[in-house]
Amino acid sequence: MAIEKDKDSNIPIEKEKDSNYLITYTRHLERRLRNLESTKSKLERELLSSQRDLANLRQELDRLRQPPLISANLTDLLPDKRAVVKSSSGPSFIVNIARKVDFETLKVNDRVALNQRTFSVMERLPSVVDPMVQVMEIEEKPSEYTYDDIGGLEDQLQEVRETVELPLLKPEIFKKVGVSPPKGILLFGSPGTGKTMIAKAVANATNATFIRIIGSELVQKFIGEGARMVRELFDMARQKTPAIIFIDELDAIGSKRLQVATSGDREVQRTLMQLLSELDGFNNRGDVRIIGATNRPDILDPALLRPGRFDRLIEFPPPNEDARLQIFHIHTRNMNIEKKAQNFKQFLSATEGATGAEIKAIVMEAGMFAIRRESDTILVTDFKKAITKVVKGSKKTHDRFTLYA
């Protein structure tokens, strides 16, 4: 039988078919080899991931198998590098310190963790701050009030800045003169005269840590809790110096101590005594300034008012005519007022005895009267109606409460 040949290459047709088959089969094997190599790489990655997960699970299991640790307070350090600790259960122990704990970093009153079996010190724990104390720190500066927003309180503002701001910004001045800056000031006066507003302006102007607390927050249900909060409050301020502590409504815990008192009164007195100790006791307060505010200075305990605790007592009287005029200009600078109404001197006699807060309310009510008229301009009549509503309404409310008292 004759074998056919290709006309161009003169190669037998059967051999050409075998050659094409081999090439096709070789390419198939190469593709399969690449797929197998890809599968191998994928399996190797999965194996490494599984090994890491297994190692993490073994570490977690070993950690869970460790005996629990006991919280304790370090009361003394001995020369032989042992420690005296007081456990949370009560008794004190002389214990060894683990090698992984740096003996030089340990201090008296530190919180440490003890091994449950050997009672050895295993690690130094961070100090605990009550969550209620933590939230008292102002993280963001109050931007609604600055020194430019305060009218008629030039003397008071100067004394506050000399006591609080100047020692933080220019401490070298006091060193040259040879005097220590005042540690605390007490702001007192009628409600609405600007005490809290000045504290907000100070918080906005200084770079110090600002801690705000209301006196009633220190009144706690259980014995010793209020005193503990005061202690932790000042500890936190010392750690974040320079710091300013603003105690609003100080009369809630600072009232005069009486011989005849209920159990609740005695607990408030314990909190007051802890506050007195922190203000001027054996412990150095450091670069911590105190601002107190109250509407009732007459009921405060004399020990709280002596120099050394509150060095300056700053009174906030009702604003006079010049002060009221400044307050009117401050609160109306962004308002659309007719030209005739911009002469605020015509409202001064009608606002005799009004506080800064009441003048702010008058301005707001005048704007509300303009809105009620569906007008975008505030008129003189709007201010007169607002004065009648706020000032006379405030007097009626005061008389009504006095009648029912």
URGINOR-V382591 format. One record per residue. N is the residue number from 1. RES is the residue in one small letter. D_CENTER is the distance of its C-alpha to the mean C-alpha in Angstrom with 2 decimals. Layout:
n=(N/N)
res=(RES/RES)
d_center=(D_CENTER/D_CENTER)
This chain:
n=(1/2/3/4/5/6/7/8/9/10/11/12/13/14/15/16/17/18/19/20/21/22/23/24/25/26/27/28/29/30/31/32/33/34/35/36/37/38/39/40/41/42/43/44/45/46/47/48/49/50/51/52/53/54/55/56/57/58/59/60/61/62/63/64/65/66/67/68/69/70/71/72/73/74/75/76/77/78/79/80/81/82/83/84/85/86/87/88/89/90/91/92/93/94/95/96/97/98/99/100/101/102/103/104/105/106/107/108/109/110/111/112/113/114/115/116/117/118/119/120/121/122/123/124/125/126/127/128/129/130/131/132/133/134/135/136/137/138/139/140/141/142/143/144/145/146/147/148/149/150/151/152/153/154/155/156/157/158/159/160/161/162/163/164/165/166/167/168/169/170/171/172/173/174/175/176/177/178/179/180/181/182/183/184/185/186/187/188/189/190/191/192/193/194/195/196/197/198/199/200/201/202/203/204/205/206/207/208/209/210/211/212/213/214/215/216/217/218/219/220/221/222/223/224/225/226/227/228/229/230/231/232/233/234/235/236/237/238/239/240/241/242/243/244/245/246/247/248/249/250/251/252/253/254/255/256/257/258/259/260/261/262/263/264/265/266/267/268/269/270/271/272/273/274/275/276/277/278/279/280/281/282/283/284/285/286/287/288/289/290/291/292/293/294/295/296/297/298/299/300/301/302/303/304/305/306/307/308/309/310/311/312/313/314/315/316/317/318/319/320/321/322/323/324/325/326/327/328/329/330/331/332/333/334/335/336/337/338/339/340/341/342/343/344/345/346/347/348/349/350/351/352/353/354/355/356/357/358/359/360/361/362/363/364/365/366/367/368/369/370/371/372/373/374/375/376/377/378/379/380/381/382/383/384/385/386/387/388/389/390/391/392/393/394/395/396/397/398/399/400/401/402/403/404/405)
res=(m/a/i/e/k/d/k/d/s/n/i/p/i/e/k/e/k/d/s/n/y/l/i/t/y/t/r/h/l/e/r/r/l/r/n/l/e/s/t/k/s/k/l/e/r/e/l/l/s/s/q/r/d/l/a/n/l/r/q/e/l/d/r/l/r/q/p/p/l/i/s/a/n/l/t/d/l/l/p/d/k/r/a/v/v/k/s/s/s/g/p/s/f/i/v/n/i/a/r/k/v/d/f/e/t/l/k/v/n/d/r/v/a/l/n/q/r/t/f/s/v/m/e/r/l/p/s/v/v/d/p/m/v/q/v/m/e/i/e/e/k/p/s/e/y/t/y/d/d/i/g/g/l/e/d/q/l/q/e/v/r/e/t/v/e/l/p/l/l/k/p/e/i/f/k/k/v/g/v/s/p/p/k/g/i/l/l/f/g/s/p/g/t/g/k/t/m/i/a/k/a/v/a/n/a/t/n/a/t/f/i/r/i/i/g/s/e/l/v/q/k/f/i/g/e/g/a/r/m/v/r/e/l/f/d/m/a/r/q/k/t/p/a/i/i/f/i/d/e/l/d/a/i/g/s/k/r/l/q/v/a/t/s/g/d/r/e/v/q/r/t/l/m/q/l/l/s/e/l/d/g/f/n/n/r/g/d/v/r/i/i/g/a/t/n/r/p/d/i/l/d/p/a/l/l/r/p/g/r/f/d/r/l/i/e/f/p/p/p/n/e/d/a/r/l/q/i/f/h/i/h/t/r/n/m/n/i/e/k/k/a/q/n/f/k/q/f/l/s/a/t/e/g/a/t/g/a/e/i/k/a/i/v/m/e/a/g/m/f/a/i/r/r/e/s/d/t/i/l/v/t/d/f/k/k/a/i/t/k/v/v/k/g/s/k/k/t/h/d/r/f/t/l/y/a)
d_center=(104.11/103.01/99.43/97.98/96.42/93.94/95.74/93.24/92.24/95.32/93.04/93.97/91.94/91.17/89.67/87.52/86.10/85.30/83.49/81.30/80.46/79.40/77.12/75.50/75.06/73.58/70.96/70.16/69.68/67.42/65.17/65.07/64.28/61.33/60.05/60.43/58.57/55.69/55.64/55.71/52.70/50.75/51.70/50.74/47.24/46.90/48.18/45.60/42.80/44.22/44.50/40.84/39.83/42.21/40.75/37.18/38.46/40.31/37.24/35.22/38.18/38.42/34.73/35.19/38.32/36.58/36.38/33.04/31.08/30.24/26.97/27.72/26.55/28.36/30.07/32.52/33.91/37.71/39.91/41.45/38.11/37.66/34.80/34.52/32.01/31.25/30.94/28.97/32.37/33.13/35.79/35.39/37.08/38.27/37.59/38.12/35.52/35.96/37.08/34.24/31.75/31.60/32.61/31.38/27.71/27.78/26.63/27.16/24.53/23.55/23.37/26.32/28.21/31.88/34.78/36.07/39.68/39.75/36.50/35.99/32.57/31.85/28.34/25.33/22.31/18.64/17.02/15.51/12.24/12.36/10.46/10.06/8.49/6.04/4.86/4.90/2.28/3.52/4.53/7.89/9.94/11.76/15.16/17.31/18.04/19.45/21.99/24.72/23.67/24.42/28.08/30.22/27.77/28.90/29.57/26.34/24.34/26.37/25.71/21.93/21.99/24.43/22.29/18.78/19.37/22.79/22.19/19.46/21.72/25.14/25.21/28.83/30.07/29.38/31.03/34.08/34.50/33.92/31.45/28.01/25.38/24.26/21.34/20.39/21.41/21.97/22.22/24.76/26.89/27.83/25.46/24.91/25.73/22.55/20.40/17.10/18.20/18.62/15.16/13.84/16.47/15.49/11.88/13.74/16.41/14.90/13.51/11.82/8.29/7.47/6.43/8.10/10.30/13.63/16.54/17.87/14.95/16.35/19.76/20.40/23.60/24.59/25.76/23.47/20.26/18.94/19.94/18.35/14.90/15.49/16.66/13.79/11.32/13.54/14.15/10.61/10.84/14.29/13.41/11.14/13.59/14.20/11.50/11.67/11.17/12.17/14.04/15.52/18.78/19.49/22.94/21.69/21.71/23.55/26.91/30.14/31.24/34.45/37.27/37.69/34.55/33.74/31.85/28.72/29.14/29.62/26.36/24.53/26.56/25.49/21.81/22.95/24.92/22.05/20.07/23.26/23.57/20.12/20.73/24.16/25.40/26.86/23.66/22.80/19.45/19.46/17.90/15.47/16.16/16.07/16.43/17.90/19.26/22.05/25.04/27.18/27.64/31.04/29.81/27.42/28.68/30.63/29.04/25.66/27.25/29.20/28.69/26.62/23.83/23.65/25.98/26.09/26.55/26.26/28.01/27.31/30.74/31.74/32.40/35.98/38.01/36.78/33.15/33.79/35.55/32.61/30.26/32.79/32.91/29.14/28.71/31.93/31.73/31.08/33.51/37.14/39.15/42.91/44.33/45.72/42.37/40.66/42.37/39.76/41.90/43.88/40.93/40.12/42.72/41.65/37.99/38.90/36.31/33.70/30.07/27.93/26.31/29.87/31.02/28.26/29.46/33.03/32.32/30.70/33.67/36.14/34.75/35.06/38.67/39.43/38.07/40.23/43.22/42.33/42.22/39.90/40.75/39.71/42.74/43.49/44.35/40.90/39.36/41.98/41.31/37.57/38.20/40.55/38.12/34.99/36.53/39.39/37.41/34.79/37.69/39.30/36.16/35.80/39.50/39.29/36.49/38.48/41.55/39.97/38.24)
